[in-house]
């Protein structure tokens, strides 16, 4: 007897790579690898567990059902922002043919499980939005953008209009997705990060022409003279303002009187997450690409930070022993460790390990020099374990000493 279908309400997201099919097979494989890495890193940075998403992959993108209880502001605001940042970082380092530009869609609706997959309007509507003309045109018309986001009207009303997490309705342009051949016609809202905010349209235009229009209290006619007044927090009574923000009061003037029509609150940008912490987390999860990007960002903020130098060197090794890398890569790793050796014994040990392994000097001697033993004894045991977990080099004297020190820690 077939199980009774269970209908559930879920938030769903979809991504699709622009001009994927025009790439060679090799380029498509590289895009798939990089995109999967970027989607996971963005989710982690936004505080989301992508491992818990139910995903349908398609080569050039994926549709995903998010678990019940997911923070929707984290998805719409923070995940989108992190995706935009990581895509821009990726694209800056790649030729035009290898860059990734995304269409991103979000919706919430009901779905259920069937014999051949998911049924219900949630993923159907999501797919219509993802492939729609408005979001395609938005991305095409913004050549410097990394992504274009389209959200359904229900997501706009439930999440964007909350203004939580720094979300602002003014970023979004109302559009109509009309597919007569599929019997589909829905309102949606498009946002392109980094693009100029759209002018008022649709619902926002009607709202603007409603109670926000200032009128002369005697004639009932709208004024042709407008005045905007800016007040910082803690200003005169009646000024709206919060910590670190400013309020703009927009109204009309008649003689000496000013009639306030609208107040716009400007909030400071949210504090960026710590790139070093994000890079370290990515490295320990084996996601070397995001780790390299984040730790490079941390080093740009503080070029003298020995911890950033040391962990970026580990990220550049990428889980492979040093003699599997080319000379240029090893030179870069050694230069980073040179900047960390004075302050970190683990950096000194890794520096010796890298040079010994790349030059394969273990083949020239059988006995381990006493100074090498003393060097490794200074390495904290958890750092020794961290190094030997990343790659195996059993012939290497330094690696064996670090593995022995890590084992004593585990014991």
C-alpha positions in Angstrom: 0.0 0.0 0.0 1.4 3.4 -1.1 2.3 5.8 1.7 0.0 8.8 2.1 1.5 11.9 0.5 2.6 14.6 3.1 2.2 18.2 1.9 4.8 20.6 3.5 5.6 24.3 3.1 9.2 24.9 2.1 11.5 27.7 1.1 13.3 26.9 -2.2 16.2 28.4 -4.1 17.6 27.9 -7.5 20.8 28.9 -9.3 21.6 28.8 -13.0 24.9 29.7 -14.7 24.7 32.2 -17.6 26.0 30.9 -21.0 27.0 27.5 -19.6 26.2 25.5 -22.7 28.5 27.6 -24.9 31.6 26.4 -22.9 33.8 23.4 -23.7 33.4 20.2 -21.7 36.6 20.9 -19.7 35.3 24.4 -18.9 31.9 23.1 -17.8 33.6 20.7 -15.4 35.7 23.5 -14.0 32.5 25.7 -13.6 30.7 22.9 -11.8 33.6 22.4 -9.4 34.0 26.1 -8.7 30.3 26.8 -8.4 29.7 23.9 -5.9 32.6 25.2 -3.8 31.3 28.8 -4.0 27.7 27.9 -3.1 29.0 25.9 0.0 31.4 28.6 1.1 28.7 31.3 0.8 26.2 29.2 2.8 28.8 28.6 5.6 29.6 32.3 5.7 25.9 33.1 6.1 25.5 30.6 8.9 23.6 28.0 6.8 24.2 24.3 6.5 24.0 23.4 2.8 24.6 19.8 3.8 21.0 19.7 5.0 19.5 21.0 1.8 17.6 18.6 -0.6 19.3 19.4 -3.9 18.5 18.7 -7.5 21.6 19.3 -9.6 21.6 19.9 -13.3 25.2 20.7 -14.4 24.7 24.4 -14.9 23.0 24.9 -11.5 20.7 23.4 -9.0 17.3 23.6 -7.3 17.3 23.2 -3.5 14.7 22.7 -0.9 15.7 24.2 2.5 14.8 22.5 5.8 12.1 23.7 8.0 13.2 26.4 10.4 15.8 27.9 8.1 16.5 31.6 8.8 15.0 33.3 5.7 16.8 36.6 6.3 20.1 34.6 6.3 19.2 33.2 2.9 17.8 36.3 1.1 20.2 38.8 2.6 23.4 37.1 3.8 23.7 34.2 1.4 23.1 36.4 -1.6 25.7 38.9 -0.4 28.3 36.2 0.2 27.6 34.6 -3.2 28.1 38.0 -4.8 31.4 38.5 -3.0 32.8 35.1 -3.7 31.7 35.2 -7.4 33.4 38.6 -7.8 36.6 37.2 -6.2 36.4 34.2 -8.5 35.8 36.2 -11.7 38.5 38.7 -10.9 41.1 35.9 -11.2 39.7 34.2 -14.3 39.5 34.9 -18.0 36.0 36.0 -19.4 35.3 32.5 -20.7 35.8 31.0 -17.2 33.8 33.5 -15.2 30.6 32.5 -13.4 27.6 34.8 -13.5 24.4 33.5 -11.9 20.7 33.9 -12.0 19.4 33.3 -8.5 15.7 32.6 -7.7 13.8 32.2 -4.4 10.3 31.2 -3.6 8.2 29.6 -0.8 5.3 27.2 -1.4 4.1 23.7 -0.8 5.5 20.4 -2.1 5.3 16.7 -1.5 7.3 13.6 -2.5 6.3 11.4 -5.4 7.5 8.2 -7.1 9.8 10.2 -9.4 10.7 13.1 -7.3 9.1 16.3 -5.8 5.6 17.4 -6.8 3.8 20.6 -6.0 4.0 24.3 -7.0 7.2 25.2 -5.0 9.8 24.0 -7.5 7.5 24.6 -10.5 7.2 28.3 -9.7 10.9 28.5 -8.8 11.9 27.1 -12.2 9.6 29.6 -14.0 11.2 32.5 -12.1 14.8 31.2 -12.7 14.3 31.0 -16.4 12.2 34.1 -16.8 12.9 37.0 -19.1 13.1 39.7 -16.4 16.0 38.1 -14.5 17.8 37.2 -17.7 17.5 40.8 -18.9 18.6 42.2 -15.5 21.8 40.2 -15.7 22.5 41.0 -19.3 22.0 44.7 -18.8 24.5 44.8 -15.9 27.8 43.4 -17.4 29.8 44.1 -14.2 27.4 42.3 -12.0 28.1 38.8 -10.7 24.5 37.7 -10.2 20.8 38.8 -10.5 18.3 37.7 -7.9 14.6 37.3 -8.5 12.2 36.6 -5.6 8.5 35.7 -5.8 6.0 38.2 -4.6 5.3 36.1 -1.5 9.1 36.1 -0.5 9.2 39.9 -1.1 6.2 40.4 1.2 7.3 37.9 3.9 11.0 38.6 4.0 12.1 41.7 2.1 9.5 44.0 3.5 10.6 43.0 7.0 13.7 45.1 6.5 15.5 42.7 8.8 19.2 42.1 8.4 19.7 45.2 6.3 17.2 44.2 3.6 15.7 47.1 1.8 12.6 47.0 -0.5 14.1 49.9 -2.5 16.8 47.5 -3.9 14.1 45.5 -5.8 12.3 46.3 -9.0 8.8 44.9 -9.4 8.4 42.8 -12.6 5.7 40.6 -14.2 6.7 37.0 -15.2 4.2 36.2 -18.0 4.4 32.8 -19.7 1.1 32.4 -21.7 2.1 29.0 -23.1 2.5 27.6 -19.6 -0.5 29.4 -18.1 1.8 31.2 -15.7 1.6 34.9 -14.8 3.0 36.2 -11.5 4.5 39.3 -9.9 8.1 39.0 -8.8 10.9 41.3 -7.7 14.4 41.6 -9.2 17.6 42.8 -7.4 21.1 43.1 -9.0 23.8 43.6 -6.2 26.0 46.5 -7.0 23.7 48.0 -9.6 22.0 51.4 -9.1 18.7 51.1 -7.2 15.7 51.0 -9.5 13.2 53.9 -9.8 9.8 53.5 -8.2 7.4 51.2 -10.1 4.4 49.1 -9.6 3.4 48.8 -5.9 6.1 51.2 -4.7 4.9 53.9 -7.2 1.3 53.5 -6.0 2.5 53.7 -2.4 4.6 56.8 -3.2 1.6 58.5 -4.7 -0.6 57.7 -1.8 -0.1 59.0 1.8 3.4 60.2 1.0 2.2 63.1 -1.1 2.4 66.4 0.7 -0.6 68.8 0.3 -1.3 72.4 1.2 -3.5 72.3 4.3 -5.6 75.2 2.9 -5.9 74.4 -0.8 -5.5 70.6 -0.7 -3.1 70.8 -3.7 0.3 69.3 -3.7 3.3 71.6 -3.4 5.8 72.3 -6.1 8.5 73.1 -3.6 10.0 70.3 -1.6 12.6 70.3 1.2 14.7 67.5 2.6 16.1 67.8 6.1 18.8 65.5 7.5 19.3 64.9 11.2 21.8 62.6 13.0 20.8 60.5 15.9 20.2 62.5 19.0 19.1 65.5 17.0 16.0 67.6 17.6 12.8 66.1 19.0 10.8 64.3 16.3 13.9 63.2 14.4 14.0 59.5 13.9 17.4 57.9 14.1 19.2 55.0 15.6 22.6 54.2 16.6 25.0 54.8 13.8 22.3 56.0 11.4 20.8 59.1 10.0 17.2 60.1 9.2 16.1 62.0 6.1 12.8 63.9 6.6 11.2 64.7 3.2 8.3 67.2 3.1 6.8 70.3 1.6 7.1 73.9 2.7 4.4 76.6 2.8 5.6 79.9 4.0 7.5 79.2 7.3 5.8 75.8 7.9 7.3 72.4 6.8 4.9 69.5 6.5 6.7 66.2 6.8 5.7 63.6 4.2 8.1 60.8 4.5 11.1 59.7 6.6 13.9 57.5 5.2 16.1 55.8 7.7 19.7 55.2 6.5 21.4 52.4 8.4 25.2 51.8 8.5 26.3 48.6 6.7 26.4 45.4 8.7 29.8 44.4 10.0 31.6 42.0 7.7 32.4 38.6 9.0 36.0 37.9 10.0 37.8 36.5 6.9 40.5 34.8 9.0 37.9 32.8 11.0 36.0 31.9 7.8 39.3 30.8 6.0 40.3 28.7 9.0 36.9 27.0 9.1 37.1 26.3 5.3 40.6 24.9 5.6 39.7 22.5 8.4 36.7 21.3 6.3 39.0 20.6 3.4 37.6 23.4 1.2 40.9 24.8 0.0 39.6 27.3 -2.6 37.4 29.3 -0.2 40.2 29.0 2.4 42.7 30.5 0.1 40.4 33.4 -0.8 39.5 34.2 2.8 43.0 33.9 4.2 44.4 36.1 1.3 41.7 38.7 2.3 42.9 38.4 5.9 46.5 38.9 4.9 45.6 41.9 2.9 44.1 43.5 6.0 47.3 42.7 8.1 50.3 41.6 5.9 52.4 41.0 9.1 50.0 38.5 10.7 52.0 35.3 11.2 48.9 33.2 11.7 47.4 34.3 8.4 50.8 33.6 6.6 51.0 30.1 8.1 47.4 29.0 7.4 47.5 30.5 3.9 50.6 28.3 3.3 48.6 25.2 4.4 45.7 26.2 2.2 48.0 26.6 -0.8 49.3 23.1 -0.2 45.7 22.1 -0.8 46.0 18.6 0.8 48.9 17.5 -1.4 52.5 16.9 -0.2 55.0 19.6 -1.2 56.9 17.7 -3.9 53.7 17.3 -5.9 53.7 21.1 -6.4 55.6 23.1 -9.0 58.5 25.3 -8.2 56.5 28.6 -8.3 53.9 27.3 -5.9 56.6 26.0 -3.5 58.4 29.4 -3.6 55.1 31.2 -2.7 54.5 28.8 0.2 58.1 29.2 1.5 57.8 33.0 1.3 54.7 32.9 3.4 56.3 30.7 6.0 59.3 33.0 6.0 56.9 35.6 7.3 55.7 33.4 10.1 58.8 31.5 11.3 60.0 33.9 13.9 56.7 33.7 15.9 55.4 30.2 15.3 57.3 27.0 15.8 54.7 25.2 13.6 55.6 27.5 10.8 59.3 26.7 11.2 58.6 23.0 11.2 56.4 23.3 8.1 59.0 25.4 6.4 61.6 22.5 6.9 59.0 19.9 5.9 58.2 21.8 2.6 61.8 22.2 1.6 62.8 18.7 2.6 59.9 17.2 0.7 60.2 19.4 -2.4 63.9 18.7 -2.7 63.4 15.0 -1.6 66.5 15.4 0.7 65.3 12.5 2.9 66.9 10.2 0.3 70.3 11.6 1.2 70.4 10.7 4.9 69.2 8.0 7.2 69.7 9.6 10.6 67.4 12.4 11.8 69.5 15.5 12.9 69.0 16.3 16.6 68.2 19.9 15.8 65.3 18.7 13.8 64.0 16.7 16.7 64.3 19.8 19.0 62.5 21.9 16.4 59.5 19.6 16.3 59.4 19.3 20.1 58.5 23.0 20.2 55.5 22.6 18.0 52.1 22.4 19.9 50.7 19.0 19.6 47.4 20.1 18.1 49.3 22.0 15.4 51.4 18.9 14.6 48.2 16.9 14.2 46.7 19.7 12.0 49.7 19.4 9.6 49.8 15.6 9.3 46.0 15.4 8.8 46.2 17.6 5.7 48.6 15.3 3.7 50.7 12.2 4.1 54.5 12.2 3.5 55.7 9.1 5.4 59.2 9.2 3.9 59.7 12.8 5.1 61.7 13.0 8.4 59.8 16.2 9.6 56.4 14.7 8.7 57.2 11.5 10.7 58.4 13.5 13.7 55.2 15.6 13.6 53.1 12.5 13.3 54.8 11.0 16.3 54.2 14.2 18.3 50.5 14.2 17.3 50.1 10.6 18.4 51.5 11.4 21.8 48.9 14.1 22.0 46.1 11.6 21.1 47.4 9.2 23.6 
